[in-house]
Amino acid sequence: MRALERLFGGRGRESASGSVAKERLRLVLAHDRTSISPALLGTLKDELIAVISRHVAIDPDQVQVTVSQSGRESRLVADIPLMDRGKRSKR
């Protein structure tokens, strides 16, 4: 039976969904501790896209801005994918 669970991912899914839930909870707690509302995070994201896209081509649909917490340290993390030089963003 365990071989079938491993083959079809029976226990792996529980573990994966548990990891996702843990990461979501970590993000919610980080947001609460830093007092950065989702609306403010959205505003920051929009402004980062506007400023950075003036200088380099980016994919605005793929930009992610998050708050992370490590011990007593909070970080605002921006993941901004760059596009090929030939392509320009639509914003």
MIVO-731946 format. One line per 2 residues: for each residue x, z, y of C-alpha. Coordinates in pm, whole numbers, plus 50000, padded with zeros to 5 digits. Example, Ala and Ser with C-alpha at 12.3 -4.5 7.8 and 13.67 -1.06 7.14 Angstrom:
BEGIN
51230 50780 49550 ~ 51367 50714 49894;
***
This chain:
BEGIN
50000 50000 50000 ~ 50282 50079 50243;
50432 49738 50182 ~ 50103 49578 50290;
50089 49800 50600 ~ 50441 49698 50694;
50367 49333 50623 ~ 50048 49327 50829;
50160 49580 51092 ~ 49916 49860 51011;
50119 50152 51141 ~ 50318 49946 51387;
50007 49878 51593 ~ 49929 50248 51624;
50284 50311 51736 ~ 50278 50019 51980;
49945 50122 52134 ~ 50072 50478 52161;
50379 50353 52347 ~ 50163 50149 52585;
49937 50449 52651 ~ 50240 50670 52713;
50386 50418 52961 ~ 50053 50390 53146;
50027 50767 53172 ~ 50386 50786 53300;
50302 50531 53571 ~ 49985 50716 53672;
50180 51041 53702 ~ 50453 50872 53904;
50192 50733 54144 ~ 50032 51076 54180;
50364 51248 54251 ~ 50470 50999 54516;
50132 50976 54689 ~ 50147 50595 54688;
49796 50464 54644 ~ 49723 50138 54460;
49612 49992 54795 ~ 49944 50078 54958;
50130 49937 54658 ~ 49932 49612 54697;
50016 49598 55067 ~ 50385 49652 54994;
50374 49376 54734 ~ 50212 49131 54977;
50462 49208 55251 ~ 50760 49178 55015;
50632 48838 54900 ~ 50589 48720 55261;
50938 48830 55372 ~ 51135 48722 55066;
50960 48386 55035 ~ 51089 48297 55385;
51442 48297 55247 ~ 51419 48202 54878;
51164 48030 54655 ~ 50976 48287 54447;
50680 48283 54211 ~ 50431 48507 54398;
50192 48523 54102 ~ 50460 48688 53888;
50576 48953 54138 ~ 50532 49309 54013;
50581 49620 54224 ~ 50570 49958 54051;
50667 50319 54109 ~ 50877 50485 53841;
50970 50849 53796 ~ 51284 50984 53633;
51313 51359 53654 ~ 51289 51443 54024;
51373 51091 54137 ~ 51108 50834 54228;
51180 50463 54258 ~ 50988 50173 54400;
51072 49883 54168 ~ 51007 49521 54263;
51039 49252 53996 ~ 51048 48921 54186;
51108 48608 53976 ~ 51301 48338 54160;
51202 47974 54122 ~ 51424 47671 54085;
51567 47543 54412 ~ 51357 47227 54392;
51028 47421 54371 ~ 50875 47608 54664;
50617 47885 54657 ~ 50262 47801 54766;
50244 48081 55024;
***
